[in-house]
Amino acid sequence: MHVDLLSHIDYDYTIKKLQEMISIPSVVKEEKELAYYLQGELEELGMETEIQEVEPGRPNIYGRLSGSGSGKRLNFNGHIDTVPVVSGWDTDPFEPVKKEGKLLGLGSNDMKGGIACILGMLKAFSDSGHEFDGELSFSGVIDEEAYGEGAKAMLNTDWGKVDAIVLGEPGIGDESSPTALGITGKVLYDIYVYGKAAHGFHPESGVNAVEQAGIILANLPKLKLGDHEGFKGNYSTLKIEGGYDVYSVVVPAECRFEVNRLTVPGETVEGVIRDMEELVESLDLEAKVEVKTKPPLYSSYVIERKDPFVELFEETYKDVMGKPPHYQYSSSITDANTFAGEGRIPCMHLGPMGGGTHQKNEFVNLDSLLPVTRFYTELAARFLS
């Protein structure tokens, strides 16, 4: 191991930065203050930075350390947005609170804890003067908890032209929280049903779009889902709307509903639309049905165990953690769906462990911050050697 480099890891700094970030609200669409905070921290570490305005008042933040020679480019990524505050918190969600080995606060686990570990790793490089080749960079992106616009914007810049990315999403890679070798994709069906209006006392004169939509929904278990080793696709109806705005006894002529579908590697948007159209056709409905999709759309991906980045990740994990990592194929969505699924960049997830993600009383385990920071530091040193 690079003992000199690892000896420069400042655990207190990592904790302090996490506490400061929790104190800066960055609920989705309100990420600006945290982005500029991070720009200041990165510049304090001697990094070249850039702010990218993805949407008005919603910037991505990037920073880089350049090595002494040409070489590979490694990026450590974190999304700077959090979900909104849910009800029931025992503490102020924007006031970091230490309790029983945990640090509570909104975003502590998802994923300001991972960003704090990345800052700790970057400080170790900066303080030690460790020489390396290539480029070590950080990306803090907006909107992961919504439409993923930050990652998409990054992919279209030079900051997205990297050789590998580590995402600091929660999950330390052990038996209880394996790291993902692949993730499902997502298509959001937007389905319109067109019937025929009639007086509600004489429904036989019309075609009830709401009832016709109900027939489709009742038959969704027949929807053909993709199959791929290790992955499992699924669906879930998220919304349905139709009928009057102001009460009236009228057979509804239109209905719209949305169905979330997780896709597996090999499935395409065109194929997913065709699956739904075939189901609808099999029902012999009276109504006309139009199958569309709407954002967000994510590509599934899988990374092979023999990929050089995965092999280096596994070797480093064994040396730092003292055991091999555990892997899974995940039914979820992260910004890796953009980076790996669309950009074909090898991506691995690893971050500190906690709980309460997207719930009340979110927390990160304090004793997981140091090993993750050590892992990041060692992985970066090996990748850029």
Secondary structure as the mmCIF struct_conf table of DSSP 4:
data_model
#
loop_
_struct_conf.conf_type_id
_struct_conf.id
_struct_conf.beg_label_comp_id
_struct_conf.beg_label_asym_id
_struct_conf.beg_label_seq_id
_struct_conf.end_label_comp_id
_struct_conf.end_label_asym_id
_struct_conf.end_label_seq_id
HELX_RH_AL_P HELX_RH_AL_P1 VAL A 3 LEU A 6
TURN_TY1_P TURN_TY1_P1 SER A 7 HIS A 8
HELX_RH_AL_P HELX_RH_AL_P2 TYR A 11 ILE A 22
TURN_TY1_P TURN_TY1_P2 SER A 23 SER A 23
BEND BEND1 ILE A 24 ILE A 24
STRN STRN1 VAL A 27 VAL A 27
TURN_TY1_P TURN_TY1_P3 VAL A 28 LYS A 29
HELX_RH_AL_P HELX_RH_AL_P3 LYS A 32 GLU A 44
TURN_TY1_P TURN_TY1_P4 LEU A 45 GLY A 46
STRN STRN2 GLU A 48 GLU A 55
TURN_TY1_P TURN_TY1_P5 PRO A 56 GLY A 57
STRN STRN3 ARG A 58 SER A 66
BEND BEND2 SER A 68 SER A 68
STRN STRN4 GLY A 69 HIS A 79
STRN STRN5 THR A 82 THR A 82
HELX_LH_PP_P HELX_LH_PP_P1 VAL A 83 VAL A 86
BEND BEND3 SER A 87 SER A 87
BEND BEND4 ASP A 90 THR A 91
TURN_TY1_P TURN_TY1_P6 PRO A 93 PHE A 94
BEND BEND5 GLU A 95 GLU A 95
STRN STRN6 VAL A 97 LYS A 99
TURN_TY1_P TURN_TY1_P7 GLU A 100 GLY A 101
STRN STRN7 LYS A 102 LEU A 104
BEND BEND6 GLY A 105 GLY A 105
TURN_TY1_P TURN_TY1_P8 LEU A 106 GLY A 107
HELX_RH_PI_P HELX_RH_PI_P1 SER A 108 LYS A 112
HELX_RH_AL_P HELX_RH_AL_P4 GLY A 113 SER A 128
TURN_TY1_P TURN_TY1_P9 GLY A 129 GLY A 129
STRN STRN8 ASP A 133 VAL A 141
BEND BEND7 ILE A 142 ILE A 142
TURN_TY1_P TURN_TY1_P10 GLU A 144 TYR A 147
HELX_RH_AL_P HELX_RH_AL_P5 GLU A 149 LEU A 155
TURN_TY1_P TURN_TY1_P11 ASN A 156 ASN A 156
BEND BEND8 THR A 157 THR A 157
HELX_RH_3T_P HELX_RH_3T_P1 ASP A 158 GLY A 160
BEND BEND9 ASP A 163 ASP A 163
STRN STRN9 ALA A 164 LEU A 167
BEND BEND10 PRO A 170 PRO A 170
STRN STRN10 GLY A 171 GLY A 171
BEND BEND11 GLY A 173 ASP A 174
TURN_TY1_P TURN_TY1_P12 GLU A 175 SER A 176
BEND BEND12 SER A 177 SER A 177
HELX_LH_PP_P HELX_LH_PP_P2 PRO A 178 PRO A 178
STRN STRN11 THR A 179 ILE A 183
STRN STRN12 GLY A 185 TYR A 194
STRN STRN13 LYS A 196 LYS A 196
STRN STRN14 HIS A 199 HIS A 199
TURN_TY1_P TURN_TY1_P13 GLY A 200 PHE A 201
HELX_RH_3T_P HELX_RH_3T_P2 PRO A 203 SER A 205
BEND BEND13 GLY A 206 GLY A 206
STRN STRN15 VAL A 207 VAL A 207
HELX_RH_AL_P HELX_RH_AL_P6 ALA A 209 ALA A 218
TURN_TY1_P TURN_TY1_P14 ASN A 219 ASN A 219
HELX_RH_3T_P HELX_RH_3T_P3 LEU A 220 LYS A 222
BEND BEND14 LEU A 223 LEU A 223
STRN STRN16 ASP A 227 HIS A 228
TURN_TY1_P TURN_TY1_P15 GLU A 229 GLY A 230
STRN STRN17 PHE A 231 LYS A 232
STRN STRN18 ASN A 234 GLY A 242
BEND BEND15 GLY A 243 GLY A 243
BEND BEND16 ASP A 245 VAL A 246
STRN STRN19 VAL A 250 VAL A 250
STRN STRN20 GLU A 254 THR A 263
TURN_TY1_P TURN_TY1_P16 PRO A 265 GLY A 266
HELX_RH_AL_P HELX_RH_AL_P7 VAL A 269 SER A 282
TURN_TY1_P TURN_TY1_P17 LEU A 283 ASP A 284
BEND BEND17 GLU A 286 ALA A 287
STRN STRN21 LYS A 288 TYR A 298
STRN STRN22 TYR A 301 VAL A 302
TURN_TY1_P TURN_TY1_P18 ARG A 305 LYS A 306
BEND BEND18 ASP A 307 ASP A 307
HELX_RH_AL_P HELX_RH_AL_P8 PRO A 308 MET A 321
BEND BEND19 GLY A 322 LYS A 323
STRN STRN23 TYR A 327 SER A 330
BEND BEND20 SER A 331 SER A 332
TURN_TY1_P TURN_TY1_P19 ASP A 335 ASP A 335
HELX_RH_AL_P HELX_RH_AL_P9 ALA A 336 PHE A 339
TURN_TY1_P TURN_TY1_P20 ALA A 340 GLY A 343
STRN STRN24 CYS A 347 HIS A 349
STRN STRN25 GLY A 351 GLY A 351
STRN STRN26 GLY A 354 GLY A 355
TURN_TY1_P TURN_TY1_P21 THR A 357 HIS A 358
BEND BEND21 GLN A 359 GLN A 359
TURN_TY1_P TURN_TY1_P22 LYS A 360 ASN A 361
STRN STRN27 PHE A 363 ASN A 365
HELX_RH_3T_P HELX_RH_3T_P4 LEU A 366 SER A 368
HELX_RH_AL_P HELX_RH_AL_P10 LEU A 369 PHE A 383
TURN_TY1_P TURN_TY1_P23 LEU A 384 LEU A 384
#
